[in-house]
C-alpha cells in the first residue's frame, strides 16, 4: 500500500496541467462512479492525474492506482479499498481496469458496499460494458476520450484557443467564422500538420518518434487489448495485423469479404467480426448505408482508417490526400456524437438530413446540385461561400 501511495504522489507531481482536454470539463466529477473509456494513447491516464493534481494536491483522501501494477498480482482491489478507506481515503482514480480479472464485479461490490467511496476508472474502448459479469451500466456514468480535435491541437500547440463550434453554426455561418479565425492564425499549414501528426496528445513529447509510438500503440491494441473482446482468438493477432495493413493500403475501402477471407486465411464471418473489433479498438471506422441495420454480422459498405494520422503510420506508400480528408471529416463528426451513414449521393449523410461531399479547393457542386441540404467540405480553402465550407472548420466540432 505504501509503494502504491508513493507512486501516486510521484505521478501526480510529474503531470503537467497546462493543456487539459475538453472532456475534462464535461465530466460530472461529483458522481460516485465515473468510467472513462478510450483508445490507447488518447490521454486517459493524464486526465486522471490532472484531476488528482488540480483538486487533491497534498491530499491523502485521493489516490491514483493502475490495475496493471505488479502489486495486484498478489493483492485484490477490494482489499486495497478497505485499507484505503480505514486511513481516511475517499476518492480512487483507477487506471487500466480491463487488465484486472473480475474488475467489474469488484468495482460493483465496492460501489454497493462503501457509499462514502468515489471511483473514477479508465478502460480500453474495446470493453463492452453490457457483457461484463457485473452490471455497471446502471451504476456508472460513462464518457469516451477520443483523440485531439483540430481545435484542441491548436490549443495544445499554443497557436490559438477557441471554443467549440456546433455543426449548425458551421453550416449556417461558416464564412463569418472562418474570416474571424483567419485573423488569429493561418489555418491551412496548421491543418496540414494536424492531419499528419496532431491526433494523439503525445505529439507534444517527441515528434521524431511520433509514428513509432503509433505503431507501438497499434501492436499493443491488437496483441493485448483485443483479447478482452468476447470471442476474439488471440492466436489470430497476426491475421488482424494483416487485415489492418490491407485496409490501410486501400482506404476508403469497399470490402469484398470473400477476397479478404481468401487472402488472410480466415472465414468470411470472422473477417466481418474482426472489422467490427478493429472499429471498437478505434483503429478503423465503418460506414453503413443510410437505413441499414448495424451488427457484427453486417458487412459495412465502406471502411476508413479511424484518424488521418494512421495513414502515414500504417500505409507503406505516400498517404492519399483524398483518403485523409474523408477520414478526418468522418472522425470529427463521430467524435462530436453525430450520426454518419453512407448516402446515395455524396460522401456522408449526417444526422439523416445533411449530405456532405469532400474534396479539394476546386471541388465543384455538380455531384450534389440535385441534393437537398447538401454541402461541400473543401480542403486547401481558408474561407468558403454559400454551401462550400473549409474542411478545417469541421475540426472545431469538439
C-alpha positions in Angstrom: 0.0 0.0 0.0 2.8 2.4 0.8 4.5 1.8 -2.5 1.2 2.4 -4.3 0.8 5.7 -2.4 4.4 6.8 -3.3 3.8 6.1 -7.0 0.6 8.1 -6.9 2.3 11.1 -5.3 5.2 10.9 -7.8 2.9 10.7 -10.9 0.7 13.4 -9.6 3.6 15.8 -9.2 5.0 14.9 -12.6 1.9 15.5 -14.7 1.6 18.9 -16.5 -1.7 20.8 -16.1 -1.2 23.5 -18.8 -3.0 21.6 -21.6 -6.3 20.0 -20.5 -8.7 18.1 -22.7 -12.2 19.3 -23.5 -13.7 16.2 -21.9 -12.3 17.2 -18.5 -14.8 20.0 -18.2 -17.7 17.8 -19.4 -17.3 15.2 -16.8 -19.5 15.5 -13.7 -16.9 14.6 -11.1 -19.5 14.6 -8.3 -20.9 11.2 -9.5 -19.9 8.4 -7.2 -18.8 6.1 -10.1 -17.4 7.5 -13.4 -16.0 5.5 -16.2 -13.7 6.9 -18.9 -13.2 4.7 -21.9 -11.0 5.3 -24.9 -8.3 4.0 -27.3 -4.8 3.6 -26.1 -2.7 6.8 -26.5 -5.6 9.3 -26.2 -4.6 10.5 -22.7 -6.8 8.7 -20.2 -4.0 8.4 -17.6 -3.1 12.1 -17.9 -6.7 13.1 -17.4 -6.9 11.2 -14.1 -3.6 12.5 -12.9 -4.6 16.1 -13.8 -7.8 15.8 -11.8 -5.8 14.4 -8.9 -3.2 17.2 -9.0 -5.6 20.1 -9.6 -8.2 19.2 -7.0 -6.3 17.0 -4.4 -2.8 18.4 -4.0 -1.2 17.1 -0.8 -4.4 15.3 0.0 -4.4 11.8 1.4 -8.1 11.3 0.7 -7.4 10.7 -3.0 -5.2 8.1 -4.6 -4.2 7.0 -8.2 -3.7 3.3 -8.9 -3.2 1.3 -12.1 -4.6 -2.2 -12.1 -1.7 -3.5 -14.3 0.6 -2.7 -11.4 2.5 -5.8 -10.1 1.0 -5.0 -6.7 -2.3 -6.5 -7.9 -0.7 -9.8 -8.8 -1.0 -10.8 -5.2 -3.4 -8.2 -3.7 -7.1 -7.6 -4.5 -8.7 -4.2 -5.4 -11.3 -4.7 -2.6 -8.6 -5.3 0.0 -6.8 -2.1 -1.1 -10.0 -0.1 -0.9 -10.7 -1.4 2.6 -7.3 -0.3 3.8 -7.5 3.0 1.9 -10.9 3.7 3.5 -9.7 2.9 7.0 -7.0 5.5 6.5 -9.4 8.2 5.6 -9.4 7.7 1.8 -12.4 8.8 -0.2 -11.6 9.1 -3.9 -9.9 6.5 -6.1 -8.6 7.1 -9.6 -8.3 3.6 -11.1 -6.5 3.2 -14.4 -6.4 0.2 -16.8 -9.3 -1.7 -15.3 -9.5 -4.1 -18.2 -6.1 -5.5 -17.1 -7.6 -6.9 -13.9 -9.7 -10.1 -13.8 -13.1 -9.5 -12.3 -12.7 -5.8 -12.3 -16.4 -5.1 -12.9 -17.6 -7.4 -10.1 -15.2 -5.9 -7.6 -16.0 -2.3 -8.5 -19.7 -3.1 -8.3 -19.2 -4.6 -4.8 -17.2 -1.5 -3.7 -19.9 0.8 -5.0 -22.7 -1.1 -3.3 -20.9 -1.6 0.0 -19.0 1.7 0.6 -21.3 4.6 0.0 -18.5 7.1 1.0 -16.0 5.9 -1.7 -15.9 7.6 -5.0 -14.3 5.9 -8.0 -13.2 7.3 -11.4 -11.9 4.5 -13.6 -10.4 4.2 -17.1 -10.5 1.3 -19.6 -10.0 0.4 -23.2 -12.6 1.3 -25.8 -12.8 -2.4 -26.6 -14.7 -3.0 -23.3 -18.3 -4.0 -23.8 -19.9 -2.7 -20.5 -23.0 -4.7 -21.2 -21.2 -8.0 -21.4 -19.3 -7.8 -18.1 -20.1 -10.3 -15.3 -21.4 -7.4 -13.2 -23.8 -4.7 -14.4 -22.2 -1.3 -14.1 -24.3 0.3 -16.8 -26.9 1.4 -14.2 -24.3 2.5 -11.6 -21.6 4.3 -13.6 -21.7 7.3 -15.8 -19.6 6.7 -18.9 -17.6 9.0 -21.1 -15.3 8.4 -24.1 -12.0 10.2 -24.5 -11.1 10.5 -28.2 -8.0 11.8 -29.9 -7.5 15.5 -30.3 -9.8 17.6 -32.5 -8.1 20.2 -34.8 -9.3 22.8 -32.3 -7.6 21.0 -29.4 -4.5 20.5 -31.4 -4.2 24.3 -32.0 -4.6 24.9 -28.2 -2.1 22.2 -27.3 0.4 23.7 -29.9 -0.1 27.1 -28.3 -1.4 28.5 -31.6 -4.9 29.6 -30.7 -7.5 28.8 -28.0 -11.1 28.7 -29.3 -14.4 27.4 -28.0 -16.2 24.5 -29.8 -18.5 25.4 -32.7 -21.7 23.5 -33.3 -22.4 21.9 -36.7 -25.4 24.1 -37.4 -23.3 27.2 -36.8 -20.6 25.9 -39.2 -23.2 25.2 -41.9 -25.0 28.5 -41.5 -22.3 31.0 -40.6 -19.0 29.4 -41.9 -17.9 32.4 -43.9 -18.0 34.8 -40.9 -16.5 32.2 -38.6 -13.6 31.4 -41.0 -12.9 35.1 -41.5 -12.7 35.7 -37.8 -10.5 32.7 -37.1 -8.3 33.5 -40.1 -7.3 36.8 -38.4 -5.9 34.9 -35.5 -3.9 32.2 -37.3 -3.2 30.7 -40.7 -5.4 27.6 -40.8 -4.0 25.8 -43.9 -0.4 25.0 -42.7 -1.6 24.1 -39.2 -4.4 21.9 -40.6 -1.9 20.0 -42.7 0.3 19.5 -39.7 -2.7 18.2 -37.7 -3.6 15.7 -40.5 0.0 14.4 -40.4 0.7 14.3 -36.7 -1.8 16.0 -34.5 -4.4 13.5 -33.3 -2.6 11.8 -30.4 -1.7 14.1 -27.5 1.8 12.5 -27.2 2.9 14.5 -30.3 3.9 17.1 -27.7 6.5 14.7 -26.2 8.7 13.9 -29.2 7.7 14.5 -32.8 10.6 12.5 -34.2 9.3 9.2 -32.6 5.6 10.0 -33.0 4.9 7.5 -35.7 6.9 4.8 -34.0 4.7 5.4 -31.0 1.6 5.0 -33.1 3.0 1.7 -34.5 3.6 0.5 -30.9 0.1 1.6 -29.9 -1.5 -0.4 -32.8 0.5 -3.5 -31.9 -0.4 -3.3 -28.2 -4.1 -2.9 -29.1 -4.1 -5.9 -31.4 -1.8 -8.1 -29.3 -3.1 -7.3 -25.8 -6.3 -5.3 -25.7 -8.3 -7.2 -28.3 -8.1 -10.3 -26.1 -10.6 -8.6 -23.8 -13.2 -8.8 -26.6 -15.5 -11.7 -26.1 -15.0 -14.2 -28.9 -11.6 -12.9 -30.1 -8.9 -15.6 -30.7 -5.6 -14.1 -29.6 -3.8 -16.6 -31.9 -5.2 -14.6 -34.8 -3.4 -11.4 -33.8 -1.1 -11.6 -36.8 -4.1 -12.1 -39.1 -5.7 -8.9 -37.7 -2.5 -7.0 -38.3 -2.5 -8.4 -41.9 -6.1 -7.3 -42.3 -5.3 -3.8 -41.0 -2.3 -3.5 -43.4 -4.6 -4.4 -46.4 -7.2 -1.8 -45.3 -4.5 0.9 -44.9 -3.4 0.5 -48.5 -6.9 0.7 -49.9 -9.0 3.1 -47.8 -11.6 4.3 -48.3 -12.3 0.6 -48.9 -15.4 -1.1 -50.2 -14.7 -4.5 -48.6 -15.0 -7.7 -50.6 -15.3 -10.1 -47.7 -14.7 -13.3 -49.8 -11.4 -11.9 -51.2 -10.3 -10.7 -47.8 -11.1 -14.2 -46.4 -9.1 -16.0 -49.0 -6.1 -13.6 -48.7 -5.9 -13.7 -45.0 -6.9 -17.3 -44.4 -9.9 -16.9 -42.1 -13.6 -17.4 -42.6 -15.8 -14.7 -44.1 -17.8 -14.4 -40.8 -14.5 -14.0 -38.9 -13.4 -11.2 -41.3 -16.6 -9.3 -40.7 -16.3 -9.8 -36.9 -12.7 -8.6 -37.0 -13.6 -5.4 -38.9 -16.0 -4.6 -36.0 -13.3 -5.4 -33.4 -10.9 -3.0 -35.1 -13.7 -0.4 -35.0 -14.2 -0.9 -31.3 -10.4 -0.5 -30.8 -10.7 2.8 -32.7 -8.3 1.8 -35.5 -10.9 2.0 -38.3 -14.3 3.5 -38.9 -17.0 1.5 -40.6 -19.7 3.2 -42.7 -23.1 1.6 -43.5 -25.7 2.7 -46.0 -28.4 5.0 -44.6 -31.1 3.0 -43.0 -29.1 -0.3 -42.9 -29.0 -2.3 -39.7 -25.8 -2.4 -37.7 -24.5 -5.6 -36.2 -21.2 -7.6 -36.0 -22.6 -9.8 -38.8 -23.4 -6.9 -41.1 -20.9 -6.2 -43.9 -20.0 -2.5 -43.9 -20.3 -0.5 -47.1 -17.0 1.3 -46.7 -14.0 1.2 -44.4 -11.8 4.2 -43.3 -8.8 4.5 -41.0 -10.1 6.0 -37.7 -8.0 9.1 -38.0 -5.8 10.8 -40.6 -2.5 10.2 -38.7 -2.9 6.5 -39.2 -2.4 6.8 -42.9 1.3 7.8 -42.6 1.8 5.4 -39.7 0.4 2.2 -41.4 0.4 2.7 -45.1 3.7 1.8 -46.9 3.4 4.4 -49.5 2.5 8.1 -49.6 -0.7 8.9 -47.8 -3.6 9.6 -50.2 -4.8 13.2 -49.6 -8.4 12.3 -50.5 -8.4 9.4 -48.1 -7.1 11.6 -45.3 -9.7 14.2 -45.9 -12.6 11.8 -45.7 -11.0 10.0 -42.7 -10.7 13.4 -40.9 -14.3 14.5 -41.5 -15.8 11.2 -40.5 -13.7 11.1 -37.4 -14.5 14.6 -36.3 -18.3 14.2 -36.9 -18.4 10.9 -35.0 -16.3 12.1 -32.1 -18.7 15.1 -31.8 -21.5 12.5 -31.5 -23.1 13.0 -34.9 -24.7 10.0 -36.7 -23.0 9.4 -40.0 -24.0 7.0 -42.8 -23.4 6.5 -46.5 -25.9 8.4 -48.7 -27.0 7.5 -52.2 -25.2 10.7 -53.5 -22.2 12.3 -51.7 -19.7 11.0 -49.2 -21.5 11.3 -45.9 -25.1 11.6 -44.6 -25.1 13.4 -41.2 -27.9 13.0 -38.7 -30.1 11.6 -41.5 -30.6 15.0 -43.1 -27.3 16.7 -44.1 -25.3 15.5 -47.1 -21.6 16.4 -47.3 -19.2 15.8 -50.3 -15.5 16.0 -49.5 -12.9 17.3 -52.0 -10.2 19.8 -52.8 -10.3 23.5 -53.3 -11.6 23.2 -56.9 -14.3 20.7 -56.0 -17.5 21.6 -57.9 -21.1 21.3 -56.9 -22.3 19.1 -59.8 -22.4 15.9 -57.9 -24.7 17.3 -55.2 -26.6 20.0 -57.1 -29.8 18.0 -57.1 -29.5 17.0 -53.4 -31.4 19.0 -50.8 -29.4 20.3 -47.8 -26.1 19.4 -49.3 -22.6 20.9 -48.7 -19.0 20.6 -49.9 -16.2 20.3 -47.4 -13.2 21.6 -49.3 -9.6 21.2 -48.4 -6.9 24.0 -49.0 -9.6 26.6 -48.6 -9.3 29.3 -46.0 -12.8 30.9 -46.4 -15.8 29.4 -48.2 -19.1 30.9 -49.5 -22.6 29.5 -49.8 -22.6 25.7 -49.4 -18.8 25.3 -49.9 -17.2 25.1 -46.4 -13.5 24.9 -45.5 -12.7 21.3 -44.4 -10.6 22.5 -41.4 -13.5 24.3 -39.9 -15.1 20.9 -39.0 -12.2 20.4 -36.7 -13.9 22.8 -34.2 -16.9 20.5 -33.5 -15.4 19.2 -30.2 
